[in-house]
Amino acid sequence: MTMLYNALRTEADPELTDQKNEAIRELAAQNHFFHNCMVTFHHPEEFNPIGMVEFIYKDHTALKAFYTVYIQDNLLRVSLVTLDMVRLIDANIQSFLQKLEAYSFIKDNTQALTT
């Protein structure tokens, strides 16, 4: 019980927390365009680290997922999960958008090969 209690009381370095909040703002500041898809990160209220991501394709198909910006081992990370909480991408903040784009490209090519 004491270990859990102490772990729950532990807070991140305030500077890292500020960087996390800034990363959330930056993701939501603009639409991101990957191949045939526009990705919009919806800014969570009151810096809640879990937000919604919307993927809108050129054929007007829309899909949604969750994202979270979090601190692990004094590093900022971003995770993209489905609405059923299946983790698709988990990366440091610097490489997240590149991994998202690469994942999008792989899926687009796979779909093109199977249809």
C-alpha positions in Angstrom: 0.0 0.0 0.0 2.8 2.4 0.9 4.5 1.9 -2.5 1.3 2.7 -4.4 0.5 5.6 -2.2 4.0 7.1 -2.8 3.8 6.4 -6.5 0.5 8.2 -6.8 1.8 11.2 -4.9 4.8 11.5 -7.2 4.6 14.3 -9.7 6.6 15.0 -12.8 9.1 17.8 -13.0 7.2 21.0 -13.5 9.3 21.9 -16.5 8.5 18.6 -18.2 4.8 19.1 -17.4 5.0 22.5 -19.1 6.7 20.9 -22.1 3.9 18.3 -22.2 1.2 21.0 -22.2 3.1 22.8 -25.0 3.3 19.6 -27.0 -0.4 19.1 -26.7 -1.0 22.7 -28.0 1.5 22.2 -30.9 -0.2 19.0 -32.1 -3.6 20.7 -32.0 -2.4 24.0 -33.6 -2.7 22.8 -37.2 -4.0 20.1 -39.4 -1.5 17.5 -40.5 -1.6 16.1 -44.1 -0.4 12.6 -44.8 -0.9 11.1 -48.3 -4.7 11.0 -48.8 -5.6 11.9 -45.2 -6.0 15.0 -43.1 -5.2 14.4 -39.3 -6.7 16.8 -36.7 -5.7 16.5 -33.1 -8.5 17.9 -30.9 -7.2 19.9 -28.0 -8.3 18.4 -24.7 -9.8 20.7 -22.1 -7.7 21.8 -19.2 -4.6 20.1 -20.5 -6.1 16.6 -20.0 -3.4 14.5 -21.6 -5.9 12.3 -23.5 -7.5 13.8 -26.6 -9.3 12.8 -29.8 -7.7 12.5 -33.2 -9.8 12.6 -36.4 -8.6 11.2 -39.7 -10.5 12.5 -42.7 -9.7 10.9 -46.0 -10.1 12.4 -49.5 -13.2 10.2 -50.1 -14.7 11.9 -46.9 -14.4 8.8 -44.8 -13.7 9.8 -41.2 -12.2 7.8 -38.5 -11.4 8.7 -34.9 -8.8 7.5 -32.3 -7.4 8.7 -29.0 -4.0 10.2 -28.3 -2.2 10.9 -25.1 0.9 12.9 -24.4 2.7 11.6 -21.3 6.0 11.6 -19.4 7.9 8.4 -19.0 11.5 8.2 -17.7 11.7 12.0 -18.0 10.9 11.9 -21.7 7.8 13.1 -23.5 6.0 10.4 -25.4 2.8 10.3 -27.5 0.6 7.3 -27.9 -2.1 6.7 -30.5 -4.8 4.2 -29.7 -8.0 3.0 -31.3 -11.3 3.7 -29.7 -11.1 0.2 -28.2 -7.7 1.2 -26.7 -5.5 -0.9 -29.0 -2.1 0.8 -29.1 -1.1 1.6 -32.7 1.9 4.0 -32.2 3.9 4.8 -29.1 6.9 7.1 -29.7 8.9 10.0 -28.3 7.5 13.4 -29.1 10.2 14.2 -31.7 9.4 11.2 -33.9 5.7 10.7 -33.4 4.5 12.6 -36.5 7.0 10.8 -38.7 5.9 7.5 -37.3 2.3 8.4 -37.9 3.0 9.4 -41.5 5.0 6.2 -42.1 2.2 4.1 -40.5 -0.3 5.9 -42.7 1.8 5.2 -45.8 2.2 1.5 -45.0 -1.5 1.2 -44.5 -2.3 3.1 -47.8 0.1 0.9 -49.8 -1.2 -2.3 -48.2 -4.8 -1.3 -48.9 -3.8 -0.4 -52.5 -2.2 -3.8 -53.0 -5.2 -5.7 -51.7 -8.0 -3.9 -53.5 
